[in-house]
Structures are given as structure tokens and as C-alpha cells.
Amino acid sequence: MKKNPALRTIYNHLKQFDPINSILKVAEESVCYDASKDSVLNLAVEIDRTIKRVRPDNWRGSQPRENSIKKALYAILQNELQVESIFIVVKE
């Protein structure tokens, strides 16, 4: 799996919502990128691929275009608060 800064950022952000660990934490720099053993990584990869697939050109700052990305995120996350939270990270 190709490591990229966007995927790493999404992964680190999602680790905060990891239901197995109730405390807030940030992934270590030497993250194990074995997707078969890491459900958070699987989710991060799915989000990263989805965003790359659905994002329109010049989407930042355009509410309708941003909403199309949020809609795709909601289809994955099924949680408005998580969508808004991850969208802030994605937008940066």
C-alpha cells in the first residue's frame, strides 16, 4: 500500500474515534501499514480513495462541491459529527 501524507493524516484523525481505545491518542510515526489487521487503516484507505474519486475540480470554497464530498463521507461513516470532523482535516 502506498503511504501518503493525506492517508496518514486521515488515519491519525480516525484513531481518535477508535472504539477499542477510549482515550484520545495519535498514531505513532512508525505505523504498521498492514491493512488486514487494522480496521482504522481500512477505513482511512476507503475514505482516501473515495475522496480522490468524488472530489470535483476547485472544490475548496464551493459549498455545493464540498457537500458532494461530505455526502460521500457520510455514506461511509454514517455519522454527521465524524463527517464534519474528518472534512475539516481533509479540507486542509
Phi and psi in radians as a Rosetta constraint file:
Dihedral C 1 N 2 CA 2 C 2 CIRCULARHARMONIC -1.319 0.35
Dihedral N 2 CA 2 C 2 N 3 CIRCULARHARMONIC 2.195 0.35
Dihedral C 2 N 3 CA 3 C 3 CIRCULARHARMONIC -1.474 0.35
Dihedral N 3 CA 3 C 3 N 4 CIRCULARHARMONIC 2.370 0.35
Dihedral C 3 N 4 CA 4 C 4 CIRCULARHARMONIC -2.512 0.35
Dihedral N 4 CA 4 C 4 N 5 CIRCULARHARMONIC 2.725 0.35
Dihedral C 4 N 5 CA 5 C 5 CIRCULARHARMONIC -1.034 0.35
Dihedral N 5 CA 5 C 5 N 6 CIRCULARHARMONIC -0.659 0.35
Dihedral C 5 N 6 CA 6 C 6 CIRCULARHARMONIC -1.120 0.35
Dihedral N 6 CA 6 C 6 N 7 CIRCULARHARMONIC -0.787 0.35
Dihedral C 6 N 7 CA 7 C 7 CIRCULARHARMONIC -1.101 0.35
Dihedral N 7 CA 7 C 7 N 8 CIRCULARHARMONIC -0.749 0.35
Dihedral C 7 N 8 CA 8 C 8 CIRCULARHARMONIC -1.075 0.35
Dihedral N 8 CA 8 C 8 N 9 CIRCULARHARMONIC -0.721 0.35
Dihedral C 8 N 9 CA 9 C 9 CIRCULARHARMONIC -1.147 0.35
Dihedral N 9 CA 9 C 9 N 10 CIRCULARHARMONIC -0.773 0.35
Dihedral C 9 N 10 CA 10 C 10 CIRCULARHARMONIC -1.082 0.35
Dihedral N 10 CA 10 C 10 N 11 CIRCULARHARMONIC -0.783 0.35
Dihedral C 10 N 11 CA 11 C 11 CIRCULARHARMONIC -1.034 0.35
Dihedral N 11 CA 11 C 11 N 12 CIRCULARHARMONIC -0.860 0.35
Dihedral C 11 N 12 CA 12 C 12 CIRCULARHARMONIC -1.068 0.35
Dihedral N 12 CA 12 C 12 N 13 CIRCULARHARMONIC -0.684 0.35
Dihedral C 12 N 13 CA 13 C 13 CIRCULARHARMONIC -1.168 0.35
Dihedral N 13 CA 13 C 13 N 14 CIRCULARHARMONIC -0.749 0.35
Dihedral C 13 N 14 CA 14 C 14 CIRCULARHARMONIC -1.171 0.35
Dihedral N 14 CA 14 C 14 N 15 CIRCULARHARMONIC -0.516 0.35
Dihedral C 14 N 15 CA 15 C 15 CIRCULARHARMONIC -1.024 0.35
Dihedral N 15 CA 15 C 15 N 16 CIRCULARHARMONIC -0.442 0.35
Dihedral C 15 N 16 CA 16 C 16 CIRCULARHARMONIC -1.135 0.35
Dihedral N 16 CA 16 C 16 N 17 CIRCULARHARMONIC -0.464 0.35
Dihedral C 16 N 17 CA 17 C 17 CIRCULARHARMONIC -1.779 0.35
Dihedral N 17 CA 17 C 17 N 18 CIRCULARHARMONIC 0.146 0.35
Dihedral C 17 N 18 CA 18 C 18 CIRCULARHARMONIC -1.045 0.35
Dihedral N 18 CA 18 C 18 N 19 CIRCULARHARMONIC 2.000 0.35
Dihedral C 18 N 19 CA 19 C 19 CIRCULARHARMONIC -1.160 0.35
Dihedral N 19 CA 19 C 19 N 20 CIRCULARHARMONIC -0.334 0.35
Dihedral C 19 N 20 CA 20 C 20 CIRCULARHARMONIC -1.259 0.35
Dihedral N 20 CA 20 C 20 N 21 CIRCULARHARMONIC -0.578 0.35
Dihedral C 20 N 21 CA 21 C 21 CIRCULARHARMONIC -1.970 0.35
Dihedral N 21 CA 21 C 21 N 22 CIRCULARHARMONIC 2.043 0.35
Dihedral C 21 N 22 CA 22 C 22 CIRCULARHARMONIC -1.458 0.35
Dihedral N 22 CA 22 C 22 N 23 CIRCULARHARMONIC -0.242 0.35
Dihedral C 22 N 23 CA 23 C 23 CIRCULARHARMONIC -1.627 0.35
Dihedral N 23 CA 23 C 23 N 24 CIRCULARHARMONIC 2.632 0.35
Dihedral C 23 N 24 CA 24 C 24 CIRCULARHARMONIC -1.218 0.35
Dihedral N 24 CA 24 C 24 N 25 CIRCULARHARMONIC 2.280 0.35
Dihedral C 24 N 25 CA 25 C 25 CIRCULARHARMONIC -2.628 0.35
Dihedral N 25 CA 25 C 25 N 26 CIRCULARHARMONIC 2.842 0.35
Dihedral C 25 N 26 CA 26 C 26 CIRCULARHARMONIC -2.085 0.35
Dihedral N 26 CA 26 C 26 N 27 CIRCULARHARMONIC 2.423 0.35
Dihedral C 26 N 27 CA 27 C 27 CIRCULARHARMONIC -1.090 0.35
Dihedral N 27 CA 27 C 27 N 28 CIRCULARHARMONIC 2.568 0.35
Dihedral C 27 N 28 CA 28 C 28 CIRCULARHARMONIC -1.275 0.35
Dihedral N 28 CA 28 C 28 N 29 CIRCULARHARMONIC 2.811 0.35
Dihedral C 28 N 29 CA 29 C 29 CIRCULARHARMONIC -1.088 0.35
Dihedral N 29 CA 29 C 29 N 30 CIRCULARHARMONIC -0.617 0.35
Dihedral C 29 N 30 CA 30 C 30 CIRCULARHARMONIC -1.640 0.35
Dihedral N 30 CA 30 C 30 N 31 CIRCULARHARMONIC 1.131 0.35
Dihedral C 30 N 31 CA 31 C 31 CIRCULARHARMONIC -1.274 0.35
Dihedral N 31 CA 31 C 31 N 32 CIRCULARHARMONIC 2.397 0.35
Dihedral C 31 N 32 CA 32 C 32 CIRCULARHARMONIC -1.325 0.35
Dihedral N 32 CA 32 C 32 N 33 CIRCULARHARMONIC 2.051 0.35
Dihedral C 32 N 33 CA 33 C 33 CIRCULARHARMONIC -1.680 0.35
Dihedral N 33 CA 33 C 33 N 34 CIRCULARHARMONIC 0.828 0.35
Dihedral C 33 N 34 CA 34 C 34 CIRCULARHARMONIC -1.767 0.35
Dihedral N 34 CA 34 C 34 N 35 CIRCULARHARMONIC 1.662 0.35
Dihedral C 34 N 35 CA 35 C 35 CIRCULARHARMONIC -1.091 0.35
Dihedral N 35 CA 35 C 35 N 36 CIRCULARHARMONIC -0.441 0.35
Dihedral C 35 N 36 CA 36 C 36 CIRCULARHARMONIC -1.180 0.35
Dihedral N 36 CA 36 C 36 N 37 CIRCULARHARMONIC -0.340 0.35
Dihedral C 36 N 37 CA 37 C 37 CIRCULARHARMONIC -1.934 0.35
Dihedral N 37 CA 37 C 37 N 38 CIRCULARHARMONIC 0.003 0.35
Dihedral C 37 N 38 CA 38 C 38 CIRCULARHARMONIC -2.301 0.35
Dihedral N 38 CA 38 C 38 N 39 CIRCULARHARMONIC 1.784 0.35
Dihedral C 38 N 39 CA 39 C 39 CIRCULARHARMONIC -1.159 0.35
Dihedral N 39 CA 39 C 39 N 40 CIRCULARHARMONIC -0.546 0.35
Dihedral C 39 N 40 CA 40 C 40 CIRCULARHARMONIC -1.183 0.35
Dihedral N 40 CA 40 C 40 N 41 CIRCULARHARMONIC -0.691 0.35
Dihedral C 40 N 41 CA 41 C 41 CIRCULARHARMONIC -1.130 0.35
Dihedral N 41 CA 41 C 41 N 42 CIRCULARHARMONIC -0.725 0.35
Dihedral C 41 N 42 CA 42 C 42 CIRCULARHARMONIC -1.006 0.35
Dihedral N 42 CA 42 C 42 N 43 CIRCULARHARMONIC -0.761 0.35
Dihedral C 42 N 43 CA 43 C 43 CIRCULARHARMONIC -1.150 0.35
Dihedral N 43 CA 43 C 43 N 44 CIRCULARHARMONIC -0.746 0.35
Dihedral C 43 N 44 CA 44 C 44 CIRCULARHARMONIC -1.075 0.35
Dihedral N 44 CA 44 C 44 N 45 CIRCULARHARMONIC -0.730 0.35
Dihedral C 44 N 45 CA 45 C 45 CIRCULARHARMONIC -1.120 0.35
Dihedral N 45 CA 45 C 45 N 46 CIRCULARHARMONIC -0.757 0.35
Dihedral C 45 N 46 CA 46 C 46 CIRCULARHARMONIC -1.081 0.35
Dihedral N 46 CA 46 C 46 N 47 CIRCULARHARMONIC -0.752 0.35
Dihedral C 46 N 47 CA 47 C 47 CIRCULARHARMONIC -1.123 0.35
Dihedral N 47 CA 47 C 47 N 48 CIRCULARHARMONIC -0.812 0.35
Dihedral C 47 N 48 CA 48 C 48 CIRCULARHARMONIC -1.032 0.35
Dihedral N 48 CA 48 C 48 N 49 CIRCULARHARMONIC -0.826 0.35
Dihedral C 48 N 49 CA 49 C 49 CIRCULARHARMONIC -1.137 0.35
Dihedral N 49 CA 49 C 49 N 50 CIRCULARHARMONIC -0.707 0.35
Dihedral C 49 N 50 CA 50 C 50 CIRCULARHARMONIC -1.124 0.35
Dihedral N 50 CA 50 C 50 N 51 CIRCULARHARMONIC -0.788 0.35
Dihedral C 50 N 51 CA 51 C 51 CIRCULARHARMONIC -1.075 0.35
Dihedral N 51 CA 51 C 51 N 52 CIRCULARHARMONIC -0.777 0.35
Dihedral C 51 N 52 CA 52 C 52 CIRCULARHARMONIC -1.109 0.35
Dihedral N 52 CA 52 C 52 N 53 CIRCULARHARMONIC -0.534 0.35
Dihedral C 52 N 53 CA 53 C 53 CIRCULARHARMONIC -1.371 0.35
Dihedral N 53 CA 53 C 53 N 54 CIRCULARHARMONIC -0.672 0.35
Dihedral C 53 N 54 CA 54 C 54 CIRCULARHARMONIC -1.742 0.35
Dihedral N 54 CA 54 C 54 N 55 CIRCULARHARMONIC -0.263 0.35
Dihedral C 54 N 55 CA 55 C 55 CIRCULARHARMONIC -1.175 0.35
Dihedral N 55 CA 55 C 55 N 56 CIRCULARHARMONIC 2.212 0.35
Dihedral C 55 N 56 CA 56 C 56 CIRCULARHARMONIC -1.432 0.35
Dihedral N 56 CA 56 C 56 N 57 CIRCULARHARMONIC 2.847 0.35
Dihedral C 56 N 57 CA 57 C 57 CIRCULARHARMONIC -1.070 0.35
Dihedral N 57 CA 57 C 57 N 58 CIRCULARHARMONIC 2.547 0.35
Dihedral C 57 N 58 CA 58 C 58 CIRCULARHARMONIC 0.898 0.35
Dihedral N 58 CA 58 C 58 N 59 CIRCULARHARMONIC 0.795 0.35
Dihedral C 58 N 59 CA 59 C 59 CIRCULARHARMONIC -1.367 0.35
Dihedral N 59 CA 59 C 59 N 60 CIRCULARHARMONIC -0.496 0.35
Dihedral C 59 N 60 CA 60 C 60 CIRCULARHARMONIC -1.159 0.35
Dihedral N 60 CA 60 C 60 N 61 CIRCULARHARMONIC 2.234 0.35
Dihedral C 60 N 61 CA 61 C 61 CIRCULARHARMONIC 1.565 0.35
Dihedral N 61 CA 61 C 61 N 62 CIRCULARHARMONIC -0.114 0.35
Dihedral C 61 N 62 CA 62 C 62 CIRCULARHARMONIC -1.861 0.35
Dihedral N 62 CA 62 C 62 N 63 CIRCULARHARMONIC 1.878 0.35
Dihedral C 62 N 63 CA 63 C 63 CIRCULARHARMONIC -0.963 0.35
Dihedral N 63 CA 63 C 63 N 64 CIRCULARHARMONIC -0.811 0.35
Dihedral C 63 N 64 CA 64 C 64 CIRCULARHARMONIC -1.077 0.35
Dihedral N 64 CA 64 C 64 N 65 CIRCULARHARMONIC -0.680 0.35
Dihedral C 64 N 65 CA 65 C 65 CIRCULARHARMONIC -1.239 0.35
Dihedral N 65 CA 65 C 65 N 66 CIRCULARHARMONIC -0.691 0.35
Dihedral C 65 N 66 CA 66 C 66 CIRCULARHARMONIC -1.104 0.35
Dihedral N 66 CA 66 C 66 N 67 CIRCULARHARMONIC -0.677 0.35
Dihedral C 66 N 67 CA 67 C 67 CIRCULARHARMONIC -1.124 0.35
Dihedral N 67 CA 67 C 67 N 68 CIRCULARHARMONIC -0.543 0.35
Dihedral C 67 N 68 CA 68 C 68 CIRCULARHARMONIC -1.157 0.35
Dihedral N 68 CA 68 C 68 N 69 CIRCULARHARMONIC -0.613 0.35
Dihedral C 68 N 69 CA 69 C 69 CIRCULARHARMONIC -1.243 0.35
Dihedral N 69 CA 69 C 69 N 70 CIRCULARHARMONIC -0.745 0.35
Dihedral C 69 N 70 CA 70 C 70 CIRCULARHARMONIC -1.063 0.35
Dihedral N 70 CA 70 C 70 N 71 CIRCULARHARMONIC -0.676 0.35
Dihedral C 70 N 71 CA 71 C 71 CIRCULARHARMONIC -1.077 0.35
Dihedral N 71 CA 71 C 71 N 72 CIRCULARHARMONIC -0.748 0.35
Dihedral C 71 N 72 CA 72 C 72 CIRCULARHARMONIC -1.151 0.35
Dihedral N 72 CA 72 C 72 N 73 CIRCULARHARMONIC -0.676 0.35
Dihedral C 72 N 73 CA 73 C 73 CIRCULARHARMONIC -1.137 0.35
Dihedral N 73 CA 73 C 73 N 74 CIRCULARHARMONIC -0.696 0.35
Dihedral C 73 N 74 CA 74 C 74 CIRCULARHARMONIC -1.127 0.35
Dihedral N 74 CA 74 C 74 N 75 CIRCULARHARMONIC -0.624 0.35
Dihedral C 74 N 75 CA 75 C 75 CIRCULARHARMONIC -1.057 0.35
Dihedral N 75 CA 75 C 75 N 76 CIRCULARHARMONIC -0.501 0.35
Dihedral C 75 N 76 CA 76 C 76 CIRCULARHARMONIC -1.545 0.35
Dihedral N 76 CA 76 C 76 N 77 CIRCULARHARMONIC -0.850 0.35
Dihedral C 76 N 77 CA 77 C 77 CIRCULARHARMONIC -1.521 0.35
Dihedral N 77 CA 77 C 77 N 78 CIRCULARHARMONIC -0.534 0.35
Dihedral C 77 N 78 CA 78 C 78 CIRCULARHARMONIC 0.981 0.35
Dihedral N 78 CA 78 C 78 N 79 CIRCULARHARMONIC 0.586 0.35
Dihedral C 78 N 79 CA 79 C 79 CIRCULARHARMONIC -2.652 0.35
Dihedral N 79 CA 79 C 79 N 80 CIRCULARHARMONIC 2.002 0.35
Dihedral C 79 N 80 CA 80 C 80 CIRCULARHARMONIC -1.078 0.35
Dihedral N 80 CA 80 C 80 N 81 CIRCULARHARMONIC -0.703 0.35
Dihedral C 80 N 81 CA 81 C 81 CIRCULARHARMONIC -1.116 0.35
Dihedral N 81 CA 81 C 81 N 82 CIRCULARHARMONIC -0.732 0.35
Dihedral C 81 N 82 CA 82 C 82 CIRCULARHARMONIC -1.169 0.35
Dihedral N 82 CA 82 C 82 N 83 CIRCULARHARMONIC -0.670 0.35
Dihedral C 82 N 83 CA 83 C 83 CIRCULARHARMONIC -1.054 0.35
Dihedral N 83 CA 83 C 83 N 84 CIRCULARHARMONIC -0.863 0.35
Dihedral C 83 N 84 CA 84 C 84 CIRCULARHARMONIC -1.083 0.35
Dihedral N 84 CA 84 C 84 N 85 CIRCULARHARMONIC -0.704 0.35
Dihedral C 84 N 85 CA 85 C 85 CIRCULARHARMONIC -1.146 0.35
Dihedral N 85 CA 85 C 85 N 86 CIRCULARHARMONIC -0.833 0.35
Dihedral C 85 N 86 CA 86 C 86 CIRCULARHARMONIC -1.243 0.35
Dihedral N 86 CA 86 C 86 N 87 CIRCULARHARMONIC -0.543 0.35
Dihedral C 86 N 87 CA 87 C 87 CIRCULARHARMONIC -1.122 0.35
Dihedral N 87 CA 87 C 87 N 88 CIRCULARHARMONIC -0.654 0.35
Dihedral C 87 N 88 CA 88 C 88 CIRCULARHARMONIC -1.032 0.35
Dihedral N 88 CA 88 C 88 N 89 CIRCULARHARMONIC -0.757 0.35
Dihedral C 88 N 89 CA 89 C 89 CIRCULARHARMONIC -1.147 0.35
Dihedral N 89 CA 89 C 89 N 90 CIRCULARHARMONIC -0.786 0.35
Dihedral C 89 N 90 CA 90 C 90 CIRCULARHARMONIC -1.110 0.35
Dihedral N 90 CA 90 C 90 N 91 CIRCULARHARMONIC -0.700 0.35
Dihedral C 90 N 91 CA 91 C 91 CIRCULARHARMONIC -1.124 0.35
Dihedral N 91 CA 91 C 91 N 92 CIRCULARHARMONIC -0.571 0.35
